[in-house]
Amino acid sequence: MGKKSWDSLPRRYIVAEPPLSADIGKYRFNCMWWGKVTPQSWGNNVHAHAGMEIHLIESGAGIYEADGERFQVCEGDLVMARSLVPHRLLGAGRTALGISFLSYEVESSRPGMRNTDPEINGLLDGFLHSRRHVIPGGGRGAIGSILGMIGRELMEPGGGSGEFVRHLGVPLIISLARACVGVVPGEGNTIISGAWFNRSPQNDAEALLHYALGVMEYRLGDDLKIGNVAAEVGISTRTLQRVFQKGQKKGMSFRKYLTTLRLAAACDILRDTSRPISQIAIDVGLSRYDHFTQAFKKRYGITPSMYRAQAQGRHHPRGVA
């Protein structure tokens, strides 16, 4: 690539497909590109991406617009451009705005990964489903350091640069997820099975919801109670009840969410295995066979055995995701 100083770069410099893809929990993060815009007064048009794009404001100040909202951003802030959300970033007046950015596509529910660590899956669920657009100061500390190392290795590669960058993918994604959902190691947060979850009011309710859903998905076969899940997430039972009621499907109770997850898991097992249906009911926490078949038919309109026959014959019933 040849060595170049940052100041000699053109307005936008993109390195296609840097080796930053990473398998974490049940997700695969495929890095599409890395780029840098040198400090200057500039702005782009409203646009959207199939994947998610992460911007670090390296210098100056500007305005970020997304979903009809406007946010003032400045040095050290992180900007999260969500998948398919129209957005644009522009300098504020004559302020020289400099950024670096990464774009990822995310694959979920990788085969065989459903039962990975619920802690990391819950953290990533919260990150990917959060609606936060800007994290003030989120680019300082670990994230800024990692992005800085990535940039230097891509622009001024040396021996082993490819492997060096490749191993930065996992700490970068986990650090971004922590910043987005409020996990701050060592800063007075509640400890949850070796992780930290900051319970400040600034935490996104959607992030809390998907953190809880990740725990529930891992423990589907257990006799789950809302109090157990709340304890693992690090919040009160009452708070988690409100999170579910205000979640994606407003008014859906914890019990209904749990049943939906259990039936979705049953679909996966029915489609991919020949395990007896009575055993599948036990595996997903609906141990009474008649209760399981009744709930399955109520949700999908067919019995589990009919679903298996159609799914394994590559014919998916209407309404089954």
N, C-alpha and C positions, 0 to 999 in steps of 0.2 A: 504493500500500500504506500510505503514511503512516509518519512516523517514530516509532519507539518505542525506549525504552532497553531494554537486556537485562533489567534488574531488573523492568520492568513486564510482562514476558511471563508468560503462563499457564504451567502446569506443562509442557506440551508444545506446541510451536509448529511446524507443518509447512508448508513452501512446496511445493506440488505441482509436479512436473516443472520444476525450474529448468533453464535452458539450459546444461547441463553435459555433454551427450552428446558423445562424441568417437570418431573413427575413428583407430585406432592399429594399425599393422601389419595383420595379417589379422583383427583384431577390431574390433567396434563396441561401445562401452560406452554403453548407454542409461540415463541418470540418471532414476530414477523419483521420488525425493523427497529433500529436505533437511530436517533438523529439529534442534531444540535442546531440551534439558531443562535448566531452570535449576537451580542448586545447591539441593538439598534431600534429605531422607531419603526414598527411594522404591525401588521394585522392580517388575519386570513379570513376567508369567506366562511359562512355557515356551512358545515359539512358534517358527515357522520361516518363511522367506521363499523365494519362487521365485528371487529374485536374491540378490546378495551385499550385505551391509550393513557399513559401516565406521563404527566409533565412535571418537571422540577423547575421552579422559577429560580434561576441561578443568579440573576442580577436585575436591577430595575424594578418596575411596577407596571401593572396593567389591569385589564378588565377581562374576566372570563364570563361568557354567556352560554347558558345551557338550560333547556326546558323553560324558556321564557324568563329566567332569572339572571341577574347580573351580580357578579362577585368581584370585589377589589382584591387583587393578589399582589404579592411583593416577594422579594428575595427570601428564599427558604420555604415558601409554601409549596404544597403538592396539589396538583389539579388532576382529577380523575374524570376522563372522558369515557363514559359508559357506552357499551355496545348499542349502536343504532340511535343514540341520542344526539340530535343536532346541536352543534356547539361551535364556538369560535373563540379565539384568544387574540387580543390586540394590546399594543402598548398604550399607556396613558399619556396622551399629549406628546411631549417631546422626550419622554422618559425612554432611555435605552433599555429594552426588554430582552433579556437573554434566557434561553431555556434549553434543556435537554429532554428528550422524550423516548419512551419505549412503547411498542405496540404488541399486544398479545392476543392470540385466540385461545379460548379455553375449552377443553373437552372434559365433560363430566361423566361420572359413573363408569370409569374404566372397568373392563371385565375383571372380576376377581378382587376388586378393590372396595366393594361395599362395606366390608367389615374391618377396614383399617381404623386406626386410632380416632375415636370420636372427638378428641380434643382438637387435633389439627383439622379434621373435616369440619367441625363446628366453626373454627376460626375462619377457614376459607369460605364456608357458606355465608358467614356474616359479611365478609369482605366483598364477595361477588354479588350479593343481593342488597348491599347497602346503597342508599340513594344519595350519599354525601358526594358533593361535587368538589369541594375544596377542603383541605386539611391545613389550617394555618400553622406554619412552622413545622409541618410534617416532614419536610425534606432535610431538616437539620439532623445531625447525629448519624446513626447507622445508614439510613437511606441515602443521604447525600454522599457519605463516604463510599458506599458501594457503587453508586452511579458515577462518581468521580473516577473510581478505579476502572470501571467498565469503559468509560470514555477514553482514558489514557491508553488502555491496552488496545482498543480498537484503532485509535489514531496513531499510536506509536508502538506497534507490536514488536515484541522481542521473543526470545526463546520461550516456548511454552505458553504463549499468550492465549491460544485457543483453549487449552485446558484450564488456564487460570480464569478466563471469563466464564467458561462452562460451569465451574463450581460456584460462581457467584449467583446463579439463577435462584437456587433454593433460599439462601439468606435474604435475597432481595424481595422475593414474593412474600415470605413470612414477615419480614419487616414492614412491608406495605400493608399487609393484612392487619398486623398489630396496630399500626398507626390509624387505620381506617375504622376499626371497631373499638379502639380505646385500650388496647393491651399495652401497658408500659412497664416492662420489667424493673423491679426495684424502686418503684415510686409510690408506695403506699397503696397498692392494689390488693384486692382479695386474691389469695392463692387458690387455684383450682387444679388439683391433680398435677402440680408442677407448672401450671401456666398462671398468668396474671390477667385479671379482667377488671378494668377500671369502671366503677359503677357511677361515674359522674353523669349528670343530667344531659351532657352533650352527646352521650352515646346514642346511636341511631336505633330506633325501635325495630327496624327491619333487620339490622345486624343481630340484635338480641334474639329475634324470632328464629333466624336461621342458625344461630349458634345452638339454640334449644332443639331445633329440628335435627341437627347433626347428632346431638346426644341421643335423641329418641330413635333415630334410624339405626344407630349402633346397638341399641338395647331393645330392639323390637320384641325379642323373645322373652323379655323379663316382664314381671308384673309391675308395669310402670305406673307411677302416681305423679301428679303434677309437682308435688312437694319434692320428690326425688330429683326430678329434672331441674327444678328451680335451684336446688342446692348445688348441683353440678355446674350450673351456669353462674352461680354466685349472686343471685337476686332472691327476693322474697317470693313466696307463692302468689301473693296478691299482685305483685308487679308482673309476674309471668302471665297470670290470667289476663291482665289488661293488655299485655303485648299480643297475646293470641287474639283477643277480641278486636284489636285495632290493626291486625295484620293484613296480609294480602287478600284474604277472604273474610271480610269484616263480619264479626258475629260468630265465626266458627270457634267452637270450644276446643279446649285441649283434647278432650276425648275424641271429637270428630277428626281433628288433625291426626291423632294417633291411629285411628282406624284407617284413614286415608293412606298413611304411610305403610301400614301393615298390608293393606290390599295391594298397593303398588309393588311391595317387595314380593308378595305372593305371585304376582304376574311374572316377575323376573324368574322366579324359581320354576313356575309352571312352564314357561317358555323354554328354559334352558336345561331342564333336567327331567328325569322320569320318576322323581321321588313321589311316593304315595301322597295323595292329597291330604289325607288325615295327618300325615307327618308334617306337611307344609303348614297346615293350620297351627300346629304346635310351634313350629320354628318361628313363625311370625307373631306369636303371642295370642292367637285366637284358638285356644285349645279345644273348644267345643266345636265338633265338626258341623253340626247343624247351624250353629251361630255363624260360623265362617262362610258356609255356602249361601246362607240367607243374606249376609252382608255383601258378599261378592256379587250375587245376582242383583241386589238392589242398586249397587253402584254401576255395574257394567251391563246389566240386562241379560246376561247369560251365566250359566253355571261354570265353576272352575274347570270341570272336565271338558266342556264345550270350548272354553277359552284355550285350553291346552291344545286341543285338536286343531283349532283354527290357527293359533299362533305357530305351532310347529309345522303347520302346512303353509306358513307364510301369509296367512290371511288374518289380519288383526281386526278384532271386533270394533265397531264404532264406539268412541268414547274412552278407549283404553290408550293411555299414553305409552 
